[in-house]
């Protein structure tokens, strides 16, 4: 935890409280996490069955053990700092929690969340639990949507949502994958993926709806589809190679020279022209991206 009164330069643009943590955490009732024989209960009360998670180093033995220490294969940090009612600061989880809590706090009558590549539905269940811990008295209508292509993970997501007692009226679970053209998905894995497919034009319509419609029910134009330039999302949709592609003749092709890159860039350009991006997407900080336009 950061020492009281000491704020590092990178945190100057974020609202930091006396505890050294982002102020958004103070808008929710937090409790100390704990384990029982079946579940881990996090600081927002969401439960995670022990059977759903394995240590990252167990799943990927070649991973750097120092970096993998305290990290679950799902990406969840199992570490806590001096005050366990906050997520561990030196983890990606910390910033994802800030995103989720800020989105819920800024909603007015409805909270809509779509989790793509949801795995066992960790963030959907986190959102459902967090909605119950909000200090504001007005109720939000939750609309939680999750997509997962892998059958085993999808089945785990169904069980996880049942174990977290998320009402079916608030939840839509889809066994699907996002692809550029709606064709079957082929992945290197030991079980089946891609029983159904969501086309890229469906994803485009989703982003446009967030930018042009009223997903949080405020009656005002205060949402956008994408806050910053997150190229890794559409690069994955269009199967852009990671940095380099190894060709069959042993030669290499840079990612920006591929047709997949051009298709992903065209997708991003279309989103920009349709007004999906926040107008200040090139310069927004984390805290600024959560503010209404």
C-alpha positions as CSV (number, residue, x, y, z in Angstrom):
1,X,0.0,0.0,0.0
2,X,1.2,3.6,-0.7
3,X,2.3,5.6,2.3
4,X,-0.2,8.2,3.5
5,X,0.3,11.5,1.8
6,X,2.7,10.1,-0.8
7,X,1.3,10.0,-4.4
8,X,3.6,8.8,-7.2
9,X,3.8,11.0,-10.3
10,X,1.9,8.5,-12.4
11,X,-1.1,8.8,-10.1
12,X,-1.5,12.6,-10.2
13,X,-4.4,12.5,-12.6
14,X,-6.4,10.0,-10.6
15,X,-8.4,10.7,-7.4
16,X,-6.4,9.1,-4.6
17,X,-7.8,9.0,-1.1
18,X,-5.9,9.1,2.3
19,X,-5.7,5.3,2.2
20,X,-3.5,5.6,-0.9
21,X,-6.2,3.9,-3.0
22,X,-8.5,5.2,-5.8
23,X,-11.5,7.0,-4.3
24,X,-14.0,5.0,-6.3
25,X,-13.5,2.1,-3.8
26,X,-15.1,4.3,-1.1
27,X,-18.4,4.4,-3.0
28,X,-19.0,0.7,-2.3
29,X,-19.3,-1.4,0.9
30,X,-16.2,-3.6,1.0
31,X,-15.5,-6.6,3.2
32,X,-12.4,-8.7,3.9
33,X,-12.1,-11.7,1.5
34,X,-12.2,-15.2,2.8
35,X,-12.3,-18.9,1.8
36,X,-14.4,-21.8,2.8
37,X,-14.3,-25.4,1.6
38,X,-16.0,-24.6,-1.7
39,X,-15.4,-21.0,-2.5
40,X,-13.2,-17.9,-2.4
41,X,-15.3,-14.8,-1.5
42,X,-13.7,-11.6,-2.8
43,X,-13.9,-8.1,-1.2
44,X,-17.2,-7.4,-3.1
45,X,-18.8,-10.7,-2.0
46,X,-18.6,-12.5,-5.3
47,X,-17.9,-16.2,-4.9
48,X,-15.5,-18.3,-7.0
49,X,-15.5,-22.0,-6.7
50,X,-12.0,-23.4,-6.1
51,X,-12.5,-25.9,-8.9
52,X,-12.8,-23.1,-11.4
53,X,-9.3,-21.7,-10.8
54,X,-5.8,-23.1,-11.0
55,X,-2.5,-21.3,-10.5
56,X,-1.0,-19.8,-13.6
57,X,2.4,-21.5,-13.1
58,X,0.5,-24.9,-12.9
59,X,-1.3,-24.3,-16.2
60,X,1.7,-22.7,-18.0
61,X,4.8,-24.3,-16.4
62,X,7.2,-22.3,-18.7
63,X,6.0,-19.0,-17.3
64,X,8.4,-16.9,-15.3
65,X,7.7,-18.1,-11.7
66,X,8.4,-14.7,-10.2
67,X,5.9,-13.0,-12.5
68,X,3.4,-15.8,-12.1
69,X,3.5,-15.9,-8.3
70,X,0.1,-15.2,-6.8
71,X,-1.7,-15.1,-10.2
72,X,-4.4,-17.5,-11.2
73,X,-4.8,-18.8,-14.7
74,X,-7.9,-16.7,-15.1
75,X,-5.7,-13.6,-14.5
76,X,-7.1,-13.0,-11.0
77,X,-4.5,-11.9,-8.5
78,X,-4.7,-14.0,-5.3
79,X,-2.6,-11.5,-3.4
80,X,-3.8,-8.7,-1.1
81,X,-2.0,-5.8,0.5
82,X,-2.1,-4.5,4.0
83,X,-5.8,-3.8,3.7
84,X,-7.5,-6.8,2.1
85,X,-10.7,-4.9,1.4
86,X,-8.9,-3.5,-1.6
87,X,-7.6,-5.5,-4.6
88,X,-3.8,-5.9,-4.9
89,X,-2.4,-2.6,-6.3
90,X,0.4,-4.2,-8.3
91,X,-1.9,-6.1,-10.5
92,X,-4.0,-5.7,-13.7
93,X,-7.0,-6.6,-11.5
94,X,-6.7,-3.3,-9.6
95,X,-7.3,-1.2,-12.7
96,X,-10.1,-3.5,-14.0
97,X,-11.8,-3.1,-10.7
98,X,-11.5,0.7,-11.1
99,X,-13.1,0.5,-14.5
100,X,-16.0,-1.7,-13.3
101,X,-16.7,0.3,-10.1
102,X,-16.6,3.6,-12.0
103,X,-19.0,2.3,-14.7
104,X,-21.5,1.2,-12.1
105,X,-21.1,4.4,-10.0
106,X,-21.8,6.6,-13.1
107,X,-24.9,4.7,-14.2
108,X,-28.3,6.2,-13.4
109,X,-31.2,3.8,-14.0
110,X,-29.6,0.8,-15.8
111,X,-26.2,-0.8,-15.9
112,X,-25.3,-2.7,-19.1
113,X,-22.2,-4.9,-19.3
114,X,-20.9,-7.2,-22.1
115,X,-18.0,-9.5,-21.4
116,X,-16.5,-11.0,-24.5
117,X,-14.3,-14.1,-24.0
118,X,-15.8,-14.4,-20.5
119,X,-14.2,-17.7,-19.5
120,X,-16.1,-18.8,-16.4
121,X,-17.8,-15.4,-16.1
122,X,-15.5,-13.9,-13.5
123,X,-16.3,-10.2,-14.3
124,X,-20.0,-10.8,-14.9
125,X,-20.3,-12.3,-11.4
126,X,-18.1,-9.5,-10.0
127,X,-20.5,-6.9,-11.5
128,X,-23.5,-8.7,-10.1
129,X,-22.0,-8.7,-6.6
130,X,-20.8,-5.1,-6.8
131,X,-24.2,-3.8,-7.8
132,X,-25.4,-5.0,-4.4
133,X,-22.6,-3.1,-2.6
134,X,-23.3,0.3,-4.0
135,X,-23.7,3.0,-1.4
136,X,-26.1,5.0,-3.5
137,X,-29.6,4.2,-2.6
138,X,-31.2,4.3,-6.1
139,X,-31.4,0.9,-7.7
140,X,-30.0,0.1,-11.1
141,X,-31.5,-2.3,-13.6
142,X,-28.7,-4.8,-14.5
143,X,-28.3,-6.1,-18.0
144,X,-25.4,-8.6,-18.0
145,X,-24.3,-10.3,-21.2
146,X,-21.3,-12.7,-21.6
147,X,-19.9,-14.5,-24.6
148,X,-17.6,-17.6,-24.4
149,X,-16.9,-20.0,-27.2
150,X,-15.3,-22.9,-25.3
151,X,-17.9,-25.4,-24.2
152,X,-16.2,-26.4,-20.9
153,X,-15.7,-22.8,-19.9
154,X,-19.2,-21.9,-21.0
155,X,-20.6,-24.6,-18.8
156,X,-18.4,-23.4,-16.0
157,X,-19.8,-19.9,-16.5
158,X,-23.4,-21.1,-16.3
159,X,-22.5,-22.8,-13.0
160,X,-20.7,-19.8,-11.7
161,X,-23.6,-17.5,-12.4
162,X,-26.0,-19.9,-10.7
163,X,-23.6,-20.1,-7.6
164,X,-23.6,-16.3,-7.5
165,X,-27.4,-16.3,-7.6
166,X,-27.6,-13.9,-10.6
167,X,-31.3,-13.8,-11.7
168,X,-31.9,-15.1,-15.2
169,X,-33.9,-11.9,-16.0
170,X,-30.7,-9.9,-15.7
171,X,-28.4,-12.3,-17.5
172,X,-27.8,-13.4,-21.1
173,X,-25.1,-16.1,-21.7
174,X,-24.1,-16.8,-25.3
175,X,-21.8,-19.6,-26.4
176,X,-20.2,-17.7,-29.3
177,X,-17.0,-16.2,-30.6
178,X,-16.4,-12.8,-32.3
179,X,-14.9,-13.3,-35.8
180,X,-14.5,-11.0,-38.8
181,X,-16.7,-13.0,-41.2
182,X,-18.9,-15.4,-39.3
183,X,-16.9,-18.4,-40.4
184,X,-16.0,-21.3,-38.0
185,X,-13.3,-20.6,-35.5
186,X,-10.2,-22.9,-35.5
187,X,-8.0,-22.6,-32.4
188,X,-5.0,-24.7,-31.1
189,X,-6.5,-26.2,-28.0
190,X,-7.5,-29.6,-26.5
191,X,-11.2,-29.1,-26.6
192,X,-13.8,-27.6,-28.9
193,X,-14.3,-23.9,-29.6
194,X,-16.6,-21.8,-31.7
195,X,-20.0,-23.7,-31.6
196,X,-21.5,-20.4,-32.8
197,X,-20.1,-17.2,-34.1
198,X,-20.8,-13.5,-33.7
199,X,-20.0,-11.6,-36.9
200,X,-17.9,-8.4,-36.9
201,X,-20.9,-6.3,-38.1
202,X,-22.8,-7.5,-35.0
203,X,-19.9,-6.2,-32.9
204,X,-19.9,-3.0,-34.8
205,X,-23.6,-2.5,-34.1
206,X,-23.0,-3.2,-30.4
207,X,-20.3,-0.4,-30.2
208,X,-22.5,2.0,-32.2
209,X,-25.4,1.3,-29.8
210,X,-23.3,2.2,-26.8
211,X,-22.2,5.4,-28.5
212,X,-25.5,6.5,-30.0
213,X,-28.2,5.0,-27.7
214,X,-28.8,5.1,-23.9
215,X,-27.4,1.9,-22.3
216,X,-27.2,3.4,-18.8
217,X,-30.8,4.8,-18.9
218,X,-29.9,8.4,-18.0
219,X,-31.8,9.9,-20.9
220,X,-28.7,11.9,-22.0
221,X,-25.9,11.3,-24.4
222,X,-23.2,10.3,-21.9
223,X,-21.8,7.0,-23.1
224,X,-19.4,5.9,-25.9
225,X,-18.5,2.6,-27.5
226,X,-14.7,2.7,-27.0
227,X,-12.8,5.0,-24.7
228,X,-9.3,4.6,-26.1
229,X,-7.5,3.1,-29.1
230,X,-7.6,-0.6,-28.1
231,X,-6.2,-2.1,-31.2
232,X,-5.5,-5.5,-29.7
233,X,-9.3,-6.2,-29.7
234,X,-9.9,-5.8,-33.4
235,X,-6.5,-7.2,-34.2
236,X,-7.5,-10.4,-32.5
237,X,-10.9,-10.3,-34.3
238,X,-9.2,-10.2,-37.7
239,X,-6.4,-12.7,-36.7
240,X,-3.5,-10.2,-37.1
241,X,-0.3,-12.0,-36.4
242,X,1.5,-11.0,-33.2
243,X,4.4,-8.8,-34.4
244,X,5.6,-11.3,-37.0
245,X,4.2,-14.1,-39.1
246,X,6.4,-17.1,-39.8
247,X,5.7,-18.2,-43.4
248,X,6.0,-21.8,-44.7
249,X,9.2,-21.0,-46.5
250,X,10.8,-19.8,-43.3
251,X,10.6,-16.1,-44.1
252,X,8.9,-13.5,-41.8
253,X,6.2,-11.0,-42.6
254,X,5.7,-8.0,-40.3
255,X,2.1,-7.6,-38.9
256,X,1.6,-4.2,-40.6
257,X,2.3,-5.8,-44.0
258,X,-0.5,-8.4,-43.8
259,X,-4.0,-8.2,-45.2
260,X,-5.4,-9.0,-41.7
261,X,-3.8,-5.8,-40.5
262,X,-5.4,-3.8,-43.3
263,X,-8.8,-5.3,-42.5
264,X,-8.5,-4.5,-38.8
265,X,-7.4,-1.0,-39.6
266,X,-10.4,-0.5,-41.9
267,X,-12.7,-1.8,-39.0
268,X,-11.2,0.7,-36.6
269,X,-11.5,3.5,-39.2
270,X,-15.2,2.6,-39.8
271,X,-15.8,2.8,-36.0
272,X,-14.2,6.2,-35.9
273,X,-16.3,7.5,-38.7
274,X,-19.5,6.1,-37.0
275,X,-18.7,8.0,-33.8
276,X,-17.9,4.9,-31.7
277,X,-14.7,6.3,-30.2
278,X,-14.7,9.0,-27.5
279,X,-13.7,12.2,-29.3
280,X,-10.6,12.5,-27.1
281,X,-9.6,8.8,-27.3
282,X,-6.0,9.7,-28.3
283,X,-5.3,11.6,-25.1
284,X,-7.7,10.3,-22.5
285,X,-6.3,9.2,-19.1
286,X,-8.0,6.4,-17.2
287,X,-10.0,8.7,-15.0
288,X,-11.1,11.0,-17.8
289,X,-12.4,8.1,-19.9
290,X,-14.9,7.3,-17.2
291,X,-16.4,10.8,-17.2
292,X,-19.5,11.7,-19.3
293,X,-19.0,13.6,-22.5
